[in-house]
Amino acid sequence: MLCCFTAREDNMADSNNPEASALEVAYNDRISSLFGVLVTNLGDKPATHSTEQQCVDKFKAGLDNLRKAKQLALAALGAAPTV
């Protein structure tokens, strides 16, 4: 996994809680999407005049937002992570 979440979060996704399981699937799907955007942005560097670091910074910002959204969603389910 790309980030560090508590064992409690992992257990929520592994339990019989369908909402937590759905969040885990959605989270993984979004990571895949973010990676696809990074690959596209790196390929488009000549046309957009973006640097490699700018592409990586955009990826990191997206990943940070995704992590925060997961944390908030798990908290709403009663599985508040300790970060």
Contacts in CASP RR format, 6 or more apart in sequence:
PFRMAT RR
TARGET T0000
AUTHOR 0000-0000-0000
METHOD contacts of the structure
MODEL  1
MLCCFTAREDNMADSNNPEASALEVAYNDRISSLFGVLVTNLGDKPATHS
TEQQCVDKFKAGLDNLRKAKQLALAALGAAPTV
2 31 0 8 1.000
2 63 0 8 1.000
3 63 0 8 1.000
3 67 0 8 1.000
5 70 0 8 1.000
5 81 0 8 1.000
5 83 0 8 1.000
6 81 0 8 1.000
6 82 0 8 1.000
6 83 0 8 1.000
8 79 0 8 1.000
8 81 0 8 1.000
8 82 0 8 1.000
9 70 0 8 1.000
9 74 0 8 1.000
9 79 0 8 1.000
9 81 0 8 1.000
12 20 0 8 1.000
12 74 0 8 1.000
12 77 0 8 1.000
12 79 0 8 1.000
13 20 0 8 1.000
13 21 0 8 1.000
13 23 0 8 1.000
13 24 0 8 1.000
15 21 0 8 1.000
17 77 0 8 1.000
17 79 0 8 1.000
19 77 0 8 1.000
20 74 0 8 1.000
20 77 0 8 1.000
20 79 0 8 1.000
23 70 0 8 1.000
23 73 0 8 1.000
23 74 0 8 1.000
23 77 0 8 1.000
27 66 0 8 1.000
27 70 0 8 1.000
30 66 0 8 1.000
31 63 0 8 1.000
31 66 0 8 1.000
34 59 0 8 1.000
34 62 0 8 1.000
34 63 0 8 1.000
34 66 0 8 1.000
35 59 0 8 1.000
37 58 0 8 1.000
37 59 0 8 1.000
38 55 0 8 1.000
38 56 0 8 1.000
38 58 0 8 1.000
38 59 0 8 1.000
41 48 0 8 1.000
41 50 0 8 1.000
41 55 0 8 1.000
41 58 0 8 1.000
41 59 0 8 1.000
42 52 0 8 1.000
42 55 0 8 1.000
44 50 0 8 1.000
45 51 0 8 1.000
45 52 0 8 1.000
45 55 0 8 1.000
71 81 0 8 1.000
71 83 0 8 1.000
74 80 0 8 1.000
74 81 0 8 1.000
75 81 0 8 1.000
END
